[in-house]
Each structure stands twice: as C-alpha cells, then as structure tokens.
Amino acid sequence: MKGSPRTGKGEHGKPYPLTEEDHDDSAYRENGFNIFVSNNIALERSLPDIRHPNCKHKVYLEKLPNTSIIIPFHNEGWTSLLRTIHSIINRTPDSLIAEIILVDDFSDRDSPSDID
C-alpha cells in the first residue's frame, strides 16, 4: 500500500464532494459525521503523512514490545469502525500487535453482522 498511487473519493485525506442529495442531516446527527460519505470511502484509503517533521526522522529501538489495542465503541457507524481496524492492521508492524479487542459499549443499533 505504501507509495502506491491511489485515486478515488476521500483518498489522500481529500474532501469528499457532496451533492445536495448527499446531505442528510438526520444521519449526521445520529453518527456525528456523514455516514453516506463513510460508506463510500474505501476501507483501505490512503492518507497523507501529517506527522511533525521532527517525528519523521525519529529513530526507534529495533525491538519494541507488542501491545493489545482496545477499541471501545457505542453505536459506531459500521464503515468507520472497519476503517479504524483496517488502518491499524495496515499501518502497524505485525510484531507490535498482540491483539485487537473490540468492546461494544451497549450499542442499541443493529450491526450488519455479528462481530463476536
């Protein structure tokens, strides 16, 4: 994925162009973001490197411990949750991820499928 040129809506962190029909205030109020846009952006989208310039040259230890990543969510938009998981997996060295734990904090919306 690194260095590969990608095109499409939302790629490289670019704004998603909306038509008047795409604006849905009720969906925005329910999710805190436009779920229509989220549903139409690739799960494995490209993002610009927004690190501070000093961080780009930081030298890390060769051997770092792995970690558990815990993602609590409540009534999260399905595509935004999946995009979070894809980003973690695609942008983190395998050796650093011990596990990814999703914790549903009593969501009362239906999800597309059982994630247990």
DRENMARLUM-367266 format. One line per field, with one value per residue: residue in one letter; y, z, x of N, C-alpha, C, O in turn. Coordinates in nm, 3 decimals, always signed. Layout:
REM DRENMARLUM-367266
type = (a,...) $
n.c2 = (Y,...) $
n.c3 = (Z,...) $
n.c1 = (X,...) $
ca.c2 = (Y,...) $
ca.c3 = (Z,...) $
ca.c1 = (X,...) $
c.c2 = (Y,...) $
c.c3 = (Z,...) $
c.c1 = (X,...) $
o.c2 = (Y,...) $
o.c3 = (Z,...) $
o.c1 = (X,...) $
This chain:
REM DRENMARLUM-367266
type = (m,k,g,s,p,r,t,g,k,g,e,h,g,k,p,y,p,l,t,e,e,d,h,d,d,s,a,y,r,e,n,g,f,n,i,f,v,s,n,n,i,a,l,e,r,s,l,p,d,i,r,h,p,n,c,k,h,k,v,y,l,e,k,l,p,n,t,s,i,i,i,p,f,h,n,e,g,w,t,s,l,l,r,t,i,h,s,i,i,n,r,t,p,d,s,l,i,a,e,i,i,l,v,d,d,f,s,d,r,d,s,p,s,d,i,d) $
n.c2 = (-0.118,+0.121,+0.404,+0.349,+0.481,+0.613,+0.665,+0.823,+0.891,+1.065,+0.973,+1.012,+1.181,+1.380,+1.607,+1.483,+1.516,+1.648,+1.624,+1.807,+1.617,+1.431,+1.529,+1.463,+1.548,+1.411,+1.167,+1.266,+1.383,+1.153,+1.002,+1.177,+1.236,+1.228,+0.951,+0.849,+0.941,+0.808,+0.544,+0.537,+0.574,+0.418,+0.130,+0.081,+0.329,+0.580,+0.796,+1.118,+1.185,+1.326,+1.380,+1.568,+1.734,+1.671,+1.427,+1.253,+1.180,+1.050,+0.804,+0.478,+0.213,-0.106,-0.339,-0.353,-0.382,-0.581,-0.495,-0.476,-0.367,-0.180,-0.112,+0.069,+0.107,+0.269,+0.245,+0.292,+0.401,+0.153,+0.135,+0.321,+0.206,-0.033,+0.082,+0.193,-0.039,-0.158,+0.041,+0.025,-0.238,-0.224,-0.022,-0.072,-0.247,-0.602,-0.732,-0.567,-0.579,-0.742,-0.816,-0.722,-0.579,-0.546,-0.359,-0.348,-0.102,-0.133,-0.084,+0.006,-0.011,-0.200,-0.407,-0.483,-0.751,-1.021,-0.958,-1.102) $
n.c3 = (+0.000,+0.069,-0.087,-0.322,-0.592,-0.548,-0.636,-0.601,-0.419,-0.121,-0.097,+0.004,+0.208,+0.108,+0.064,+0.044,-0.227,-0.210,-0.326,-0.330,-0.276,-0.130,+0.124,+0.444,+0.713,+0.931,+0.944,+0.997,+1.249,+1.395,+1.382,+1.410,+1.202,+0.842,+0.741,+0.491,+0.333,+0.464,+0.405,+0.140,+0.106,+0.056,+0.251,+0.293,+0.259,+0.132,+0.317,+0.397,+0.523,+0.823,+1.028,+1.261,+1.137,+1.281,+1.392,+1.180,+1.143,+1.363,+1.551,+1.633,+1.877,+1.773,+1.858,+1.984,+2.237,+2.198,+2.182,+2.318,+2.151,+2.225,+2.136,+2.222,+2.149,+2.071,+1.929,+1.682,+1.348,+1.105,+0.886,+0.958,+1.186,+1.080,+0.905,+1.088,+1.204,+0.977,+0.923,+1.147,+1.121,+0.867,+0.896,+1.104,+1.221,+1.217,+1.428,+1.643,+1.724,+1.954,+1.994,+1.883,+2.035,+2.031,+2.191,+2.252,+2.374,+2.489,+2.257,+2.085,+1.833,+1.535,+1.396,+1.082,+1.085,+1.312,+1.535,+1.720) $
n.c1 = (+0.082,+0.199,+0.325,+0.191,+0.010,-0.306,-0.644,-0.960,-1.264,-1.212,-0.952,-0.610,-0.678,-0.835,-1.115,-1.452,-1.657,-1.980,-2.315,-2.625,-2.820,-2.681,-2.651,-2.752,-2.903,-3.015,-2.878,-2.627,-2.665,-2.720,-2.483,-2.269,-2.113,-2.109,-2.256,-2.313,-2.102,-1.891,-1.959,-1.895,-1.627,-1.315,-1.226,-0.960,-0.818,-0.591,-0.376,-0.241,+0.091,+0.097,+0.263,+0.465,+0.754,+0.994,+0.930,+0.934,+1.193,+1.270,+1.441,+1.373,+1.382,+1.505,+1.380,+1.073,+0.819,+0.519,+0.168,-0.164,-0.449,-0.720,-1.044,-1.302,-1.648,-1.958,-2.262,-2.141,-2.074,-2.072,-1.888,-1.692,-1.584,-1.480,-1.293,-1.115,-1.006,-0.888,-0.696,-0.529,-0.426,-0.304,-0.114,+0.054,+0.333,+0.326,+0.454,+0.418,+0.156,-0.030,-0.292,-0.621,-0.885,-1.227,-1.469,-1.794,-1.984,-2.254,-2.416,-2.713,-2.801,-2.855,-2.602,-2.442,-2.361,-2.292,-2.031,-1.898) $
ca.c2 = (+0.000,+0.236,+0.455,+0.319,+0.590,+0.574,+0.769,+0.794,+0.985,+1.053,+0.929,+1.109,+1.274,+1.489,+1.615,+1.406,+1.611,+1.613,+1.692,+1.842,+1.492,+1.354,+1.587,+1.404,+1.599,+1.313,+1.073,+1.337,+1.395,+1.020,+0.948,+1.280,+1.253,+1.185,+0.806,+0.826,+0.959,+0.698,+0.422,+0.546,+0.587,+0.286,+0.090,+0.091,+0.453,+0.639,+0.916,+1.189,+1.177,+1.456,+1.391,+1.681,+1.700,+1.607,+1.288,+1.173,+1.139,+0.989,+0.667,+0.395,+0.088,-0.212,-0.436,-0.291,-0.481,-0.575,-0.436,-0.501,-0.245,-0.193,-0.012,+0.073,+0.180,+0.272,+0.286,+0.343,+0.371,+0.028,+0.154,+0.392,+0.108,-0.120,+0.160,+0.202,-0.169,-0.170,+0.134,-0.031,-0.356,-0.186,+0.078,-0.111,-0.373,-0.718,-0.768,-0.477,-0.602,-0.870,-0.845,-0.608,-0.613,-0.455,-0.361,-0.280,-0.041,-0.136,-0.026,-0.041,-0.018,-0.327,-0.406,-0.568,-0.892,-1.044,-0.946,-1.180) $
ca.c3 = (+0.000,+0.082,-0.211,-0.439,-0.624,-0.536,-0.671,-0.557,-0.322,+0.013,-0.097,+0.046,+0.303,+0.036,+0.093,-0.037,-0.285,-0.186,-0.397,-0.237,-0.240,-0.037,+0.259,+0.525,+0.848,+1.034,+0.955,+1.061,+1.391,+1.456,+1.385,+1.433,+1.074,+0.732,+0.720,+0.346,+0.287,+0.520,+0.332,+0.003,+0.107,+0.066,+0.385,+0.297,+0.188,+0.154,+0.400,+0.394,+0.645,+0.888,+1.146,+1.274,+1.067,+1.370,+1.417,+1.061,+1.148,+1.494,+1.544,+1.737,+1.907,+1.677,+1.920,+2.071,+2.284,+2.133,+2.267,+2.289,+2.110,+2.269,+2.071,+2.270,+2.058,+2.106,+1.813,+1.581,+1.209,+1.075,+0.798,+1.027,+1.274,+0.993,+0.855,+1.200,+1.215,+0.860,+0.939,+1.247,+1.064,+0.751,+0.925,+1.223,+1.201,+1.281,+1.552,+1.751,+1.761,+2.020,+1.968,+1.871,+2.108,+2.011,+2.306,+2.225,+2.498,+2.493,+2.139,+2.068,+1.689,+1.473,+1.310,+0.965,+1.117,+1.448,+1.536,+1.832) $
ca.c1 = (+0.000,+0.286,+0.379,+0.110,-0.080,-0.447,-0.739,-1.096,-1.319,-1.156,-0.813,-0.509,-0.740,-0.903,-1.259,-1.546,-1.752,-2.120,-2.422,-2.733,-2.889,-2.597,-2.658,-2.858,-2.882,-3.052,-2.766,-2.516,-2.698,-2.715,-2.347,-2.168,-2.046,-2.194,-2.237,-2.316,-1.964,-1.812,-1.993,-1.845,-1.481,-1.252,-1.183,-0.813,-0.786,-0.460,-0.377,-0.113,+0.172,+0.079,+0.350,+0.556,+0.878,+1.091,+0.889,+0.964,+1.333,+1.295,+1.492,+1.313,+1.451,+1.474,+1.290,+0.974,+0.721,+0.389,+0.065,-0.305,-0.520,-0.859,-1.127,-1.440,-1.736,-2.100,-2.342,-2.047,-2.101,-2.001,-1.772,-1.585,-1.520,-1.399,-1.179,-1.021,-0.938,-0.800,-0.584,-0.437,-0.360,-0.222,-0.011,+0.130,+0.406,+0.262,+0.523,+0.377,+0.016,-0.057,-0.433,-0.712,-1.007,-1.339,-1.559,-1.921,-2.030,-2.401,-2.481,-2.850,-2.828,-2.817,-2.484,-2.467,-2.340,-2.243,-1.885,-1.842) $
c.c2 = (+0.126,+0.276,+0.428,+0.435,+0.542,+0.694,+0.727,+0.895,+0.958,+1.008,+1.045,+1.215,+1.390,+1.489,+1.532,+1.505,+1.563,+1.691,+1.728,+1.716,+1.414,+1.407,+1.525,+1.444,+1.497,+1.211,+1.139,+1.349,+1.261,+0.970,+1.050,+1.303,+1.201,+1.039,+0.771,+0.837,+0.844,+0.569,+0.421,+0.572,+0.448,+0.256,+0.104,+0.213,+0.500,+0.766,+0.986,+1.170,+1.315,+1.471,+1.520,+1.642,+1.631,+1.460,+1.197,+1.119,+1.074,+0.844,+0.590,+0.273,-0.017,-0.308,-0.362,-0.398,-0.470,-0.523,-0.484,-0.367,-0.267,-0.078,-0.020,+0.151,+0.169,+0.328,+0.348,+0.310,+0.253,+0.051,+0.229,+0.299,+0.015,-0.046,+0.176,+0.074,-0.189,-0.081,+0.080,-0.146,-0.316,-0.094,+0.046,-0.240,-0.486,-0.749,-0.681,-0.501,-0.740,-0.912,-0.713,-0.652,-0.505,-0.470,-0.279,-0.232,-0.021,-0.062,-0.079,-0.035,-0.154,-0.307,-0.500,-0.716,-0.902,-1.039,-1.020,-1.284) $
c.c3 = (+0.000,-0.055,-0.334,-0.467,-0.620,-0.574,-0.622,-0.452,-0.184,+0.018,-0.062,+0.141,+0.237,+0.069,-0.004,-0.095,-0.267,-0.279,-0.292,-0.189,-0.134,+0.106,+0.331,+0.669,+0.956,+1.054,+1.023,+1.211,+1.462,+1.475,+1.423,+1.310,+0.967,+0.699,+0.571,+0.291,+0.336,+0.442,+0.190,-0.008,+0.127,+0.210,+0.400,+0.218,+0.221,+0.237,+0.389,+0.527,+0.711,+1.014,+1.143,+1.207,+1.155,+1.395,+1.299,+1.063,+1.280,+1.475,+1.663,+1.762,+1.804,+1.732,+2.018,+2.118,+2.205,+2.233,+2.225,+2.255,+2.142,+2.209,+2.129,+2.169,+2.106,+1.986,+1.703,+1.441,+1.167,+0.991,+0.868,+1.124,+1.192,+0.940,+0.963,+1.211,+1.098,+0.874,+1.037,+1.186,+0.952,+0.785,+1.047,+1.192,+1.280,+1.416,+1.670,+1.799,+1.824,+1.988,+1.949,+1.934,+2.081,+2.128,+2.272,+2.357,+2.494,+2.377,+2.130,+1.921,+1.638,+1.391,+1.194,+0.991,+1.258,+1.447,+1.653,+1.782) $
c.c1 = (+0.087,+0.341,+0.295,+0.015,-0.225,-0.532,-0.876,-1.139,-1.261,-1.011,-0.720,-0.566,-0.812,-1.052,-1.341,-1.647,-1.896,-2.211,-2.528,-2.805,-2.813,-2.603,-2.777,-2.833,-2.915,-2.940,-2.648,-2.542,-2.685,-2.572,-2.240,-2.081,-2.139,-2.166,-2.241,-2.174,-1.878,-1.835,-1.936,-1.695,-1.422,-1.210,-1.032,-0.769,-0.644,-0.476,-0.242,-0.039,+0.168,+0.165,+0.430,+0.687,+0.983,+1.058,+0.924,+1.106,+1.370,+1.340,+1.435,+1.400,+1.412,+1.370,+1.199,+0.876,+0.591,+0.286,-0.073,-0.369,-0.666,-0.938,-1.268,-1.525,-1.880,-2.176,-2.256,-2.096,-2.013,-1.876,-1.660,-1.512,-1.430,-1.276,-1.073,-0.939,-0.842,-0.678,-0.481,-0.357,-0.263,-0.106,+0.074,+0.206,+0.339,+0.324,+0.480,+0.234,+0.002,-0.200,-0.506,-0.843,-1.111,-1.435,-1.683,-1.979,-2.182,-2.466,-2.622,-2.894,-2.787,-2.690,-2.513,-2.448,-2.287,-2.091,-1.823,-1.745) $
o.c2 = (+0.226,+0.194,+0.480,+0.483,+0.441,+0.809,+0.609,+0.973,+0.845,+1.006,+1.160,+1.324,+1.488,+1.384,+1.514,+1.572,+1.451,+1.808,+1.682,+1.709,+1.339,+1.337,+1.534,+1.382,+1.495,+1.173,+1.074,+1.328,+1.256,+0.904,+1.012,+1.381,+1.137,+1.007,+0.674,+0.753,+0.787,+0.494,+0.316,+0.591,+0.370,+0.345,+0.136,+0.203,+0.465,+0.835,+0.920,+1.142,+1.409,+1.561,+1.575,+1.527,+1.541,+1.379,+1.077,+1.022,+1.046,+0.771,+0.631,+0.235,-0.016,-0.353,-0.314,-0.495,-0.364,-0.510,-0.526,-0.267,-0.360,+0.039,-0.106,+0.249,+0.073,+0.443,+0.446,+0.203,+0.255,-0.005,+0.203,+0.312,-0.013,-0.104,+0.173,+0.079,-0.231,-0.123,+0.089,-0.151,-0.370,-0.089,+0.127,-0.335,-0.469,-0.789,-0.717,-0.448,-0.842,-1.029,-0.608,-0.750,-0.387,-0.581,-0.156,-0.312,+0.091,+0.014,-0.195,-0.053,-0.216,-0.205,-0.587,-0.799,-0.803,-1.107,-1.001,-1.359) $
o.c3 = (-0.062,-0.128,-0.441,-0.376,-0.682,-0.546,-0.603,-0.402,-0.137,+0.126,-0.093,+0.154,+0.304,+0.100,-0.120,-0.018,-0.305,-0.307,-0.178,-0.073,-0.056,+0.199,+0.285,+0.740,+1.060,+1.167,+1.100,+1.291,+1.578,+1.574,+1.463,+1.315,+0.998,+0.637,+0.529,+0.211,+0.259,+0.417,+0.127,-0.117,+0.207,+0.281,+0.508,+0.123,+0.324,+0.227,+0.374,+0.629,+0.662,+1.094,+1.037,+1.218,+1.109,+1.416,+1.317,+0.994,+1.306,+1.393,+1.778,+1.679,+1.752,+1.659,+2.122,+2.046,+2.152,+2.352,+2.112,+2.322,+2.092,+2.228,+2.089,+2.111,+2.173,+1.948,+1.639,+1.418,+1.191,+1.020,+0.840,+1.142,+1.231,+0.931,+0.934,+1.226,+1.117,+0.841,+1.013,+1.198,+0.944,+0.709,+1.088,+1.141,+1.396,+1.509,+1.785,+1.903,+1.758,+1.960,+1.992,+1.892,+2.106,+2.160,+2.263,+2.441,+2.495,+2.397,+2.162,+1.891,+1.691,+1.326,+1.204,+0.926,+1.317,+1.367,+1.681,+1.862) $
o.c1 = (+0.051,+0.395,+0.326,-0.053,-0.260,-0.497,-0.903,-1.058,-1.260,-0.951,-0.748,-0.510,-0.846,-1.109,-1.303,-1.717,-1.930,-2.188,-2.520,-2.847,-2.872,-2.564,-2.890,-2.753,-2.851,-2.909,-2.576,-2.451,-2.644,-2.543,-2.130,-1.987,-2.240,-2.064,-2.178,-2.132,-1.800,-1.741,-1.930,-1.643,-1.473,-1.163,-0.982,-0.691,-0.587,-0.578,-0.139,-0.101,+0.230,+0.144,+0.459,+0.729,+1.053,+1.148,+0.942,+1.137,+1.487,+1.285,+1.449,+1.482,+1.301,+1.282,+1.244,+0.853,+0.557,+0.313,-0.094,-0.345,-0.729,-0.904,-1.346,-1.478,-1.917,-2.157,-2.295,-2.153,-1.892,-1.771,-1.542,-1.391,-1.316,-1.168,-0.953,-0.817,-0.728,-0.567,-0.361,-0.235,-0.153,-0.008,+0.157,+0.146,+0.302,+0.254,+0.503,+0.194,+0.019,-0.226,-0.461,-0.904,-1.087,-1.477,-1.677,-2.018,-2.232,-2.561,-2.648,-3.012,-2.694,-2.672,-2.599,-2.512,-2.243,-2.028,-1.704,-1.689) $
